[in-house]
Amino acid sequence: MYPAEFDYHRPESVSDAIKLLQENPEAKLLAGGHSLLPVMKLRLAQPSALVDISRISDLKGVREDGDTIVIGAMTTYSELMGSDVIKQKLPCLIDAADNVGDVQVRNMGTIGGACAHCDPASDFPAILLALESEIKSVGPNGERTQSSSEFFMDMFTPKLEPDEVVTEIRIPNVSNIAKATYIKFAHPASGYAIVGIGAVRTNDGNVQLSVTGSVPIAARLSAVESEISGKDLSDDNIKAAAEKATEGLDFVGDIHASDEYRAHLTKVYARRALESLK
Ligand SMILES: Cc1cc2nc3c(=O)[nH]c(=O)nc-3n(C[C@H](O)[C@H](O)[C@H](O)COP(=O)(O)OP(=O)(O)OC[C@H]3O[C@@H](n4cnc5c(N)ncnc54)[C@H](O)[C@@H]3O)c2cc1C
């Protein structure tokens, strides 16, 4: 399968990328290409031009900024898994990255691309929501930093203008994280999440949980959080909290798993995620 014809640009800086997006309103940014290119081959997207940001070195790497960990948007899953900072301070992101596709996907797919694509079955939105991450972007009017809950607006719809580039994912208050994890029930063929749960327990007793795969776009499990935060993670408390995992959410179904089954799995995986926070 071949995509429709397109022009190709490879800028060396974020400002040049923004200029190219403004000059070519039908253009799309190309990161790892592991979501965009399949969609183009299916002709579900036919951008007039691709603006390849893979050579912009400012967008790569992991660094610490005080108590915040900053991940460049063009950092691949594999690079993230190899980062000493992530290994020491946020191993839950290694759990999540290890769950993504196969080695080839992890070598090419980027964290910024995963956020901007807003795939309802994508793994990273769930763990980034549970970590209360922020997403920084730059456009013609300057830069802005949004909470991940604002950014992940809807299925395949980030809160992002067509001429805006995601530059960083920022995870604040890392020293307040006592334990965090990502677990997933994967589709046996595609490996994508039927249900994935990101879970965080903070040193001050809050529990933050998010779900992906079973809902139109990754979302916090607010009813579970209110039920369990500040309480002991006893078996009874966990059971009562996990029962609330479907409250306030609409579930999606398809030929692989019905909405009822995904809702059921959301409760099961919420319970397992809470157990792993003990
Ligand atoms: C076989 C296969 C298996 C997969 N399995 C999984 C899985 O199990 N779990 C999972 O979560 N994902 C999975 N993926 C998806 C993979 O993780 C994607 O690569 C990733 O989600 C998107 O990142 P990318 O760098 O490839 O983005 P691209 O495909 O290059 O871009 C995706 C979209 O985001 C936009 N974009 C990219 N970067 C930016 C930016 N910096 N600023 C603004 N917009 C931007 C692009 O314009 C495009 O619209 C799989 C993919 C494949 C091909």
The ligand as a Gaussian input file, in Angstrom:
#p B3LYP/6-31G(d) Opt

LIG

0 1
 C        2.970000      -2.487000      14.818000
 C        2.693000      -1.364000      15.797000
 C        2.390000      -1.693000      17.106000
 C        2.128000      -0.676000      18.022000
 N        1.819000      -1.027000      19.323000
 C        1.570000      -0.061000      20.218000
 C        1.246000      -0.388000      21.576000
 O        1.193000      -1.556000      21.978000
 N        1.005000       0.651000      22.430000
 C        1.067000       1.962000      22.039000
 O        0.846000       2.850000      22.871000
 N        1.387000       2.297000      20.781000
 C        1.639000       1.326000      19.868000
 N        1.969000       1.675000      18.585000
 C        1.992000       3.101000      18.231000
 C        3.398000       3.677000      18.446000
 O        3.657000       3.758000      19.814000
 C        3.459000       5.062000      17.771000
 O        4.680000       5.175000      17.193000
 C        3.272000       6.260000      18.660000
 O        2.078000       6.198000      19.342000
 C        3.293000       7.543000      17.825000
 O        4.577000       8.021000      17.841000
 P        5.366000       8.371000      16.496000
 O        6.624000       9.018000      16.958000
 O        5.495000       7.164000      15.658000
 O        4.394000       9.455000      15.850000
 P        4.014000       9.713000      14.319000
 O        3.377000       8.510000      13.742000
 O        5.170000      10.289000      13.578000
 O        2.934000      10.877000      14.524000
 C        1.663000      10.611000      15.075000
 C        0.843000      11.908000      15.062000
 O        1.348000      12.835000      15.998000
 C        1.778000      14.052000      15.351000
 N        3.016000      14.452000      16.022000
 C        4.098000      13.669000      16.195000
 N        5.026000      14.324000      16.923000
 C        4.507000      15.529000      17.212000
 C        4.978000      16.651000      17.957000
 N        6.178000      16.667000      18.550000
 N        4.175000      17.739000      18.063000
 C        2.947000      17.747000      17.487000
 N        2.441000      16.721000      16.775000
 C        3.213000      15.621000      16.638000
 C        1.943000      13.687000      13.891000
 O        1.750000      14.796000      13.035000
 C        0.854000      12.631000      13.709000
 O       -0.385000      13.258000      13.528000
 C        2.206000       0.688000      17.636000
 C        2.531000       1.017000      16.305000
 C        2.778000       0.000000      15.400000
 C        3.137000       0.371000      13.986000

